[in-house]
Amino acid sequence: MMKCIRRTKIVATLGPSTDKKDNLKKIIKSGVNVLRLNFSHGNSKEHQYRVKQAKLIMQEMGCYLSILGDLQGPKIRIGIFENNKIFLKKGNNFILDYNYSKYNGNEKIVQVEYSKLSEEVKKNDILLLDDGKIKLKVLNTELSKVFTEVLIGGVLSNKKGINKLGGGLSADCLTKKDEKDIILAANLGVDYLAISFPRCSEDLLRTKLLLKKAGSRAKVIAKIERAEVVFNQNIIDEIINNSDAIMVARGDLGVEISDPELAGVQKKLIKRTRQLNKIVITATQMMESMITNSVPTRAEVMDVANAVLDGTDAVMLSAETASGKNPVETVISMSKICQGAEKIPVLNTSKHRLNTKFNSIKEAIAMSSMYTASHLTGVSSIINLTHSKKIAIIASRITSKLPIFSLTNKVRDLNLMALYRGVIPIFFKKINNEVNEENQAIAFLLSKNLIVTGSLVVIIALEKNNNFKKIYYSKIVKVSI
């Protein structure tokens, strides 16, 4: 019997919880496809240890996963309170001051790390602290000070982040720490690098240049976190087109645009990214309650399922696996939710790019093959034998219930394709020159119970003619022993 294959990929963040026991191996066995290193936490030795362990497990299990490094970015934070935390009362005044002592914060005043804050806010602007739990209204500014009134109070502790409702703070997306972490990412051999708070394509191009200088070929993921980005279609298209993937980073984004706007923005970002043939990850608080609980809430089940129905390539776990009590159970639960959502008929049809011209031969062959496979009765899968990641990406943009087996002997490409929705990366190398490569591939997939005798498969392949020109073609084959 053919294996049931989940199409939506799972990103899990590594941390103290995955360091314990055999949790890293267990979450990989449970279905994780991408391992995330959060450079906001941990040090280089910890990241090196985790990557080394991951690669040993991947080698042992014969599986291919992406390693994703995630830069901290310009998170604007307050300083430290004398007693580590304070309680802000609604209606009280509170001062944020860049020049105030970092370690002497109190109920009246605290240091803020960003020197331009007083220049970039004005009267009646709303500042949100600690992911929006604390809300301040700007009264006025003077030199390095921002005078505010507390609109929503509560407990405020050390080093919490600050966002401006509506966005507009101009902090550079690459900090000195990020530049050092880019070198670390290169040394670790990450497959993807996520950049926080990009404002425009120049931020992405600068990151790519620094990666290249560090000797890395990592693909760049743009984390969508700024209000001014999502509300400008030209900027968002520019960022998507100049990145290899995007991450809908709902934490800071939700704070900047307000939570009621978030659901619609998420759907638009996923749809637009797929239209532009790029990869999209949905992140933040997807299974948050499982940090401490053994089962998710129904709201979390619906959130994950909704992202799958939107067409996201991957759903992401952060603290749930990095520091939570139930990393393995969380991955298992998320995997089941994804598979449940993928059964919904709306996911099995797509009109992607049917009314537009194709821009390349690869795009045309990938789209025509997927359309044929999705509309011909009896087709069980698509087999990509071209060694082309581009064809795998474009094919995965067609919403389909069919798995795309992408076969190659290039390990780096297999690791990268672990993030593509519906694409199953498989190491394959032709070993018998007397037997057709297509027949060898079919026999190999049969031996792994990934296809079954009697079904139809659509093969996308490549050959070179006498002039060494590449000729892409697709064909329908009935599987037989």
FIPADO-940165 format. One record per residue (C-alpha): residue number from 0; x, y, z. Coordinates in nm, 4 decimals. Example, Ala and Ser with C-alpha at 12.3 -4.5 7.8 and 13.67 -1.06 7.14 Angstrom:
BEGIN
   i       px       py       pz
   0   1.2300  -0.4500   0.7800
   1   1.3670  -0.1060   0.7140
//
This chain:
BEGIN
   i       px       py       pz
   0   0.0000   0.0000   0.0000
   1   0.1254   0.3482  -0.0904
   2   0.2302   0.5655   0.2028
   3   0.0118   0.8610   0.3078
   4   0.2315   1.1673   0.2607
   5   0.1820   1.5056   0.4291
   6   0.2293   1.7899   0.1848
   7   0.2615   2.0886   0.4224
   8   0.6069   2.1149   0.5784
   9   0.6857   2.1698   0.9465
  10   0.9576   2.4046   1.0753
  11   1.0755   2.3351   1.4319
  12   1.2998   2.5638   1.6361
  13   1.5912   2.4029   1.8191
  14   1.6703   2.4887   2.1802
  15   1.7144   2.3468   2.5300
  16   1.4122   2.1161   2.4915
  17   1.5413   1.9516   2.1748
  18   1.8844   1.9110   2.3401
  19   1.7331   1.6802   2.6032
  20   1.7147   1.3011   2.5756
  21   1.6480   1.1949   2.2169
  22   1.4026   1.4765   2.1489
  23   1.5809   1.5992   1.8351
  24   1.5728   1.2535   1.6809
  25   1.2129   1.2065   1.7917
  26   1.0855   1.5292   1.6349
  27   1.2619   1.4438   1.3091
  28   1.0997   1.0993   1.3139
  29   0.7660   1.2670   1.3898
  30   0.7779   1.4679   1.0692
  31   0.9872   1.7834   1.1007
  32   1.1210   1.9054   0.7648
  33   1.3138   2.2198   0.8618
  34   1.5273   2.2837   1.1713
  35   1.5442   2.6486   1.2785
  36   1.8295   2.8105   1.4686
  37   1.7053   3.1252   1.6422
  38   2.0062   3.3578   1.6656
  39   1.8142   3.5749   1.9143
  40   1.8907   3.3048   2.1704
  41   2.1852   3.0780   2.2434
  42   2.5510   3.1160   2.1501
  43   2.7705   2.9898   1.8694
  44   2.8744   2.6744   2.0581
  45   2.5126   2.5775   2.1182
  46   2.4206   2.6356   1.7537
  47   2.7239   2.4373   1.6366
  48   2.6315   2.1472   1.8646
  49   2.2711   2.1415   1.7396
  50   2.3683   2.1457   1.3734
  51   2.6229   1.8697   1.4284
  52   2.3648   1.6526   1.6052
  53   2.1063   1.7209   1.3364
  54   2.3403   1.6211   1.0555
  55   2.4373   1.3000   1.2358
  56   2.0709   1.2069   1.2747
  57   1.9930   1.2942   0.9131
  58   2.2783   1.0718   0.8000
  59   2.1672   0.7898   1.0279
  60   1.8040   0.8099   0.9144
  61   1.8804   0.8770   0.5475
  62   1.6558   1.1841   0.5397
  63   1.7022   1.5354   0.4044
  64   1.6078   1.8441   0.6033
  65   1.6723   2.2150   0.5693
  66   1.8733   2.4045   0.8304
  67   1.7357   2.7571   0.8731
  68   1.9248   3.0335   1.0521
  69   1.7102   3.3217   1.1776
  70   1.8713   3.6615   1.2401
  71   1.7617   3.8637   1.5420
  72   1.7280   4.1912   1.3554
  73   1.6735   4.5405   1.4974
  74   1.4424   4.4562   1.7846
  75   1.4029   4.7848   1.9739
  76   1.4072   4.7130   2.3470
  77   1.3854   4.8920   2.6784
  78   1.6612   4.8663   2.9392
  79   1.6616   4.7003   3.2802
  80   1.4590   4.7850   3.5898
  81   1.6184   4.8149   3.9340
  82   1.3920   4.5347   4.0591
  83   1.3678   4.3523   3.7228
  84   1.0035   4.4477   3.6656
  85   0.7468   4.7176   3.7394
  86   0.3698   4.7601   3.7268
  87   0.2368   5.0375   3.5033
  88  -0.1025   5.1813   3.5976
  89  -0.3485   5.3065   3.3370
  90  -0.3422   5.6869   3.3191
  91   0.0080   5.7235   3.4648
  92   0.2893   5.8990   3.2821
  93   0.5958   5.7030   3.1694
  94   0.9187   5.8225   3.0052
  95   1.1356   5.6379   2.7510
  96   1.4830   5.7926   2.7408
  97   1.7786   5.6817   2.5270
  98   2.0264   5.8626   2.7560
  99   1.8909   5.7230   3.0823
 100   2.0924   5.4676   3.2804
 101   2.0410   5.1190   3.1370
 102   2.0097   4.9490   3.4773
 103   1.7983   5.1942   3.6794
 104   1.4511   5.1744   3.5289
 105   1.1503   5.2366   3.7552
 106   0.7763   5.3165   3.7410
 107   0.8544   5.6637   3.6036
 108   1.1284   5.6121   3.3464
 109   1.3299   5.3489   3.1617
 110   1.6103   5.3517   2.9091
 111   1.5272   5.2723   2.5456
 112   1.8020   5.1287   2.3227
 113   1.7024   5.3126   2.0024
 114   1.8600   5.6590   1.9748
 115   1.6188   5.7870   1.7063
 116   1.2945   5.7014   1.8859
 117   1.2304   6.0587   1.9984
 118   1.2852   6.1798   1.6403
 119   1.0552   5.9238   1.4768
 120   0.7449   5.9517   1.6943
 121   0.5027   6.2404   1.7364
 122   0.2147   6.3392   1.9606
 123  -0.0684   6.0796   1.9768
 124   0.1412   5.7992   1.8238
 125   0.0811   5.4636   1.9935
 126   0.3757   5.2595   2.1222
 127   0.3280   4.8911   2.2028
 128   0.5561   4.7102   2.4478
 129   0.5952   4.3384   2.5183
 130   0.4123   4.2224   2.2012
 131   0.1299   4.4689   2.2577
 132   0.0525   4.3831   2.6204
 133   0.1416   4.7397   2.7254
 134   0.0060   5.0369   2.5268
 135   0.1454   5.3906   2.5565
 136   0.0273   5.7142   2.3911
 137   0.2965   5.9685   2.3029
 138   0.2340   6.3072   2.4687
 139   0.5441   6.4878   2.3416
 140   0.9191   6.4499   2.2904
 141   1.2191   6.6440   2.4166
 142   1.5773   6.5688   2.3105
 143   1.6287   6.1962   2.3876
 144   1.3052   6.1617   2.5876
 145   0.9616   6.0361   2.4804
 146   0.6865   6.1316   2.7267
 147   0.3888   5.8971   2.7260
 148   0.0596   5.8167   2.8973
 149  -0.0234   5.4565   2.9854
 150  -0.3369   5.3456   2.7964
 151  -0.3103   4.9766   2.8851
 152  -0.0979   4.8909   3.1870
 153   0.0321   4.5782   3.3509
 154   0.3575   4.4132   3.4473
 155   0.6576   4.5209   3.2414
 156   0.9905   4.3422   3.2803
 157   1.3459   4.3890   3.1511
 158   1.4441   4.4098   2.7842
 159   1.0937   4.3961   2.6375
 160   1.0481   4.5031   2.2781
 161   0.8861   4.8221   2.1458
 162   0.6797   4.8601   1.8294
 163   0.4994   5.1586   1.6849
 164   0.1404   5.0974   1.5788
 165   0.1324   5.1450   1.2029
 166   0.5080   5.1010   1.1721
 167   0.7515   5.3644   1.0525
 168   1.0560   5.3209   1.2767
 169   1.3613   5.3273   1.0512
 170   1.6038   5.1023   1.2412
 171   1.8452   4.9295   1.0022
 172   1.7371   4.5696   0.9477
 173   2.0945   4.4381   0.9819
 174   2.2660   4.5057   1.3132
 175   2.6309   4.4450   1.4029
 176   2.5209   4.1249   1.5759
 177   2.3409   4.0138   1.2589
 178   2.6569   4.0676   1.0530
 179   2.8483   3.8414   1.2937
 180   2.5676   3.5857   1.2829
 181   2.5806   3.5811   0.9031
 182   2.9407   3.4610   0.9319
 183   2.8271   3.2045   1.1910
 184   2.5484   3.0895   0.9574
 185   2.8010   3.0450   0.6767
 186   3.0285   2.8375   0.9022
 187   2.7323   2.6241   1.0082
 188   2.6382   2.5604   0.6460
 189   2.2744   2.6671   0.6809
 190   2.0494   2.6149   0.3789
 191   1.8313   2.9201   0.4466
 192   1.8869   3.2472   0.6322
 193   1.5912   3.4545   0.7530
 194   1.6337   3.8310   0.7689
 195   1.4214   4.0270   1.0172
 196   1.2346   4.3503   0.9385
 197   1.3461   4.4044   0.5744
 198   1.2156   4.7339   0.4376
 199   1.3021   4.6953   0.0700
 200   1.4951   4.4857  -0.1807
 201   1.8207   4.6624  -0.0895
 202   1.8107   4.4973   0.2539
 203   1.7877   4.1563   0.0888
 204   2.0599   4.2290  -0.1651
 205   2.2905   4.3486   0.1132
 206   2.2269   4.0254   0.3051
 207   2.3018   3.8160  -0.0042
 208   2.6262   4.0071  -0.0563
 209   2.7347   3.9452   0.3045
 210   2.6458   3.5758   0.2716
 211   2.8485   3.5471  -0.0477
 212   3.1418   3.7256   0.1141
 213   3.1231   3.4756   0.4030
 214   3.1336   3.1854   0.1567
 215   2.7696   3.0806   0.1948
 216   2.5203   2.9813  -0.0737
 217   2.2251   2.9992   0.1662
 218   1.8899   3.1084   0.0290
 219   1.7367   3.4206   0.1842
 220   1.3998   3.4306   0.3607
 221   1.2380   3.7714   0.4153
 222   1.0471   3.7955   0.7431
 223   0.7453   4.0183   0.6851
 224   0.7150   4.2231   1.0048
 225   0.6711   4.5890   0.9089
 226   0.3334   4.7600   0.8615
 227   0.4695   4.9918   0.5923
 228   0.5744   4.6852   0.3890
 229   0.2456   4.4942   0.3880
 230   0.0352   4.7995   0.3032
 231   0.2425   4.8887  -0.0053
 232   0.1915   4.6374  -0.2887
 233   0.4959   4.7547  -0.4829
 234   0.7242   4.7087  -0.1819
 235   0.5852   4.3666  -0.0909
 236   0.6219   4.2454  -0.4525
 237   0.9767   4.3813  -0.4605
 238   1.0648   4.1954  -0.1399
 239   0.9038   3.8678  -0.2536
 240   1.0753   3.8823  -0.5932
 241   1.4167   3.9473  -0.4370
 242   1.3941   3.6732  -0.1748
 243   1.3793   3.2961  -0.2062
 244   1.0981   3.2670   0.0477
 245   0.9022   3.4812   0.2893
 246   0.7933   3.4252   0.6474
 247   0.4649   3.5685   0.7701
 248   0.6102   3.6616   1.1094
 249   0.2849   3.7277   1.2909
 250   0.4345   3.8438   1.6223
 251   0.5826   4.1830   1.5398
 252   0.3622   4.2151   1.2302
 253   0.0476   4.1692   1.4400
 254   0.1675   4.4286   1.6860
 255   0.2397   4.6838   1.4122
 256  -0.0788   4.6397   1.2068
 257  -0.3103   4.5237   1.4934
 258  -0.4392   4.1698   1.5295
 259  -0.7764   4.2297   1.3574
 260  -0.5880   4.3096   1.0342
 261  -0.3624   4.0059   1.0591
 262  -0.5854   3.7297   0.9195
 263  -0.6544   3.9118   0.5947
 264  -0.2919   4.0152   0.5510
 265  -0.1767   3.6551   0.6074
 266  -0.4073   3.5283   0.3327
 267  -0.2973   3.8002   0.0891
 268   0.0725   3.7354   0.1557
 269   0.0394   3.3604   0.1042
 270  -0.1614   3.4043  -0.2154
 271   0.0753   3.6650  -0.3610
 272   0.3887   3.4683  -0.2747
 273   0.2541   3.1585  -0.4493
 274   0.1563   3.3658  -0.7530
 275   0.5170   3.4843  -0.7784
 276   0.6479   3.1243  -0.7541
 277   0.8148   3.1697  -0.4166
 278   0.7963   2.9777  -0.0878
 279   0.5997   3.0968   0.2181
 280   0.6190   3.0021   0.5877
 281   0.3477   3.0920   0.8409
 282   0.4893   3.1505   1.1890
 283   0.4291   3.2574   1.5503
 284   0.2102   3.1158   1.8270
 285   0.0640   2.8403   1.6122
 286   0.0619   2.5841   1.8972
 287   0.1517   2.8186   2.1838
 288  -0.0493   2.6392   2.4531
 289   0.1547   2.3225   2.3955
 290   0.4550   2.4892   2.5524
 291   0.2996   2.3655   2.8761
 292  -0.0016   2.1538   2.7705
 293  -0.0004   1.8103   2.6071
 294  -0.2805   1.8926   2.3595
 295  -0.3540   2.2040   2.1502
 296  -0.6590   2.4231   2.1873
 297  -0.9278   2.4016   1.9189
 298  -0.8427   2.7589   1.8234
 299  -0.4826   2.6512   1.7544
 300  -0.6042   2.3532   1.5521
 301  -0.8125   2.5912   1.3420
 302  -0.5213   2.8361   1.3055
 303  -0.2844   2.5725   1.1694
 304  -0.5536   2.4218   0.9460
 305  -0.6459   2.7666   0.8140
 306  -0.2844   2.8361   0.7120
 307  -0.2769   2.5004   0.5321
 308  -0.6020   2.5853   0.3529
 309  -0.4529   2.9235   0.2570
 310  -0.1754   2.7325   0.0775
 311   0.1254   2.7971   0.3011
 312   0.4309   2.5844   0.2241
 313   0.5189   2.5420   0.5898
 314   0.3934   2.6058   0.9412
 315   0.6420   2.6943   1.2126
 316   0.6956   2.6070   1.5776
 317   0.9055   2.8389   1.7955
 318   0.9114   2.8095   2.1748
 319   0.6852   2.5051   2.1448
 320   0.9857   2.2925   2.0453
 321   1.2757   2.5137   2.1575
 322   1.1825   2.5436   2.5246
 323   0.8428   2.3794   2.5678
 324   0.7624   2.0719   2.7754
 325   0.6147   1.8736   2.4849
 326   0.8228   1.9172   2.1676
 327   0.7535   1.5715   2.0271
 328   0.3811   1.5752   2.1035
 329   0.3569   1.9208   1.9458
 330   0.5106   1.8063   1.6171
 331   0.2868   1.4984   1.6080
 332  -0.0231   1.7125   1.6709
 333   0.0734   1.9674   1.4067
 334   0.1391   1.6936   1.1518
 335  -0.2050   1.5416   1.2116
 336  -0.3730   1.8818   1.1781
 337  -0.1975   1.9450   0.8454
 338  -0.3007   1.6052   0.7102
 339  -0.6578   1.6637   0.8221
 340  -0.6747   2.0009   0.6473
 341  -0.5197   1.8592   0.3305
 342  -0.8178   1.6237   0.2911
 343  -1.0486   1.9169   0.2205
 344  -1.1485   1.9073  -0.1514
 345  -1.0780   2.2788  -0.2076
 346  -0.7068   2.1972  -0.1741
 347  -0.7121   1.9492  -0.4586
 348  -0.7901   2.1955  -0.7373
 349  -0.6141   2.5063  -0.8603
 350  -0.6388   2.7595  -1.1435
 351  -0.2919   2.9008  -1.0810
 352  -0.1573   3.0796  -1.3920
 353  -0.4104   2.9235  -1.6311
 354  -0.4889   3.2620  -1.7846
 355  -0.1344   3.4001  -1.8163
 356   0.1697   3.3432  -2.0331
 357   0.4630   3.1380  -1.9063
 358   0.7982   3.3113  -1.8712
 359   1.0267   3.0128  -1.9274
 360   1.0440   2.6587  -2.0621
 361   1.0825   2.5241  -1.7063
 362   0.7675   2.7036  -1.5993
 363   0.5731   2.5783  -1.9002
 364   0.6778   2.2136  -1.8575
 365   0.6167   2.2183  -1.4816
 366   0.2728   2.3773  -1.5118
 367   0.1560   2.1611  -1.8017
 368   0.2712   1.8464  -1.6216
 369   0.0926   1.9405  -1.3007
 370  -0.2249   2.0340  -1.4852
 371  -0.2243   1.6999  -1.6668
 372  -0.1549   1.5058  -1.3472
 373  -0.4296   1.6838  -1.1546
 374  -0.6946   1.6312  -1.4243
 375  -0.6216   1.2777  -1.5449
 376  -0.7950   0.9966  -1.3553
 377  -0.5598   0.7408  -1.2034
 378  -0.2471   0.9551  -1.1652
 379  -0.0884   0.8931  -0.8239
 380   0.2185   1.1180  -0.8327
 381   0.4603   1.3356  -1.0274
 382   0.8253   1.2352  -1.0624
 383   1.0783   1.5111  -1.1273
 384   1.3961   1.3683  -1.2818
 385   1.5357   1.6966  -1.4147
 386   1.7651   1.7781  -1.1156
 387   1.5953   2.1209  -1.1242
 388   1.4852   2.2909  -0.8012
 389   1.3077   2.5547  -1.0101
 390   1.0797   2.2972  -1.1695
 391   1.0075   2.1519  -0.8255
 392   0.9105   2.4967  -0.6910
 393   0.6876   2.5865  -0.9856
 394   0.5195   2.2456  -0.9845
 395   0.4464   2.2859  -0.6141
 396   0.2588   2.6130  -0.6809
 397  -0.0270   2.4124  -0.8354
 398  -0.2583   2.3148  -0.5520
 399  -0.2888   1.9384  -0.5836
 400  -0.3332   1.6288  -0.3693
 401  -0.0534   1.4576  -0.5625
 402   0.2987   1.4211  -0.4185
 403   0.5911   1.5486  -0.6253
 404   0.8877   1.3135  -0.5939
 405   1.1989   1.5131  -0.6803
 406   1.4896   1.2767  -0.7421
 407   1.8517   1.3893  -0.7522
 408   2.1946   1.2988  -0.6154
 409   2.2677   1.6599  -0.5151
 410   2.2424   1.6634  -0.1356
 411   2.2238   2.0433  -0.1050
 412   1.9288   2.0543  -0.3444
 413   1.7531   1.7799  -0.1494
 414   1.7939   1.9798   0.1713
 415   1.6568   2.2954   0.0075
 416   1.3566   2.1137  -0.1383
 417   1.2583   1.9899   0.2086
 418   1.0806   2.3267   0.2480
 419   0.8726   2.3070  -0.0723
 420   0.5082   2.2161  -0.0194
 421   0.4159   1.8798  -0.1674
 422   0.7734   1.8042  -0.2777
 423   0.9385   1.4910  -0.1396
 424   1.3165   1.5104  -0.1899
 425   1.4693   1.1694  -0.2608
 426   1.8334   1.0788  -0.3137
 427   1.8595   0.8866  -0.6412
 428   2.1485   0.8062  -0.8693
 429   2.1309   0.6022  -1.1869
 430   2.3407   0.2892  -1.1295
 431   2.2795   0.0795  -1.4420
 432   2.3524   0.2385  -1.7778
 433   2.1791  -0.0515  -1.9516
 434   1.8445   0.0367  -1.7940
 435   1.6452   0.3490  -1.8716
 436   1.6690   0.6103  -1.5911
 437   1.2912   0.6457  -1.5791
 438   1.2475   0.2703  -1.5260
 439   1.5144   0.2719  -1.2553
 440   1.3385   0.5592  -1.0789
 441   1.0013   0.3818  -1.0923
 442   1.1531   0.0596  -0.9583
 443   1.3199   0.2545  -0.6770
 444   0.9959   0.4291  -0.5751
 445   0.8098   0.0970  -0.5904
 446   1.0638  -0.0573  -0.3537
 447   0.9968   0.2266  -0.1055
 448   0.6160   0.1830  -0.1307
 449   0.5859   0.5402  -0.2542
 450   0.4001   0.4370  -0.5719
 451   0.1944   0.1268  -0.6515
 452   0.1684  -0.1079  -0.9477
 453  -0.1108  -0.0197  -1.1876
 454  -0.1187   0.3526  -1.1117
 455  -0.0225   0.6277  -1.3523
 456   0.2682   0.8647  -1.2886
 457   0.3667   1.1807  -1.4718
 458   0.7417   1.2014  -1.5290
 459   0.9192   1.5316  -1.5915
 460   1.2622   1.4649  -1.7393
 461   1.5525   1.6178  -1.9279
 462   1.7695   1.5006  -2.2130
 463   2.0438   1.6568  -2.4177
 464   2.0529   1.6335  -2.7982
 465   2.3620   1.6060  -3.0166
 466   2.4187   1.9804  -2.9874
 467   2.4159   1.9528  -2.6071
 468   2.0938   2.1535  -2.5872
 469   1.8634   2.0770  -2.2947
 470   1.5255   1.9360  -2.3885
 471   1.2614   1.9174  -2.1154
 472   0.9688   1.6813  -2.1615
 473   0.6958   1.5093  -1.9639
 474   0.5259   1.1766  -2.0173
 475   0.2602   0.9574  -1.8585
 476   0.3705   0.6104  -1.7546
 477   0.1672   0.3211  -1.6153
 478   0.3559   0.1615  -1.3291
 479   0.4321  -0.2056  -1.3758
 480   0.6776  -0.4475  -1.2178
//
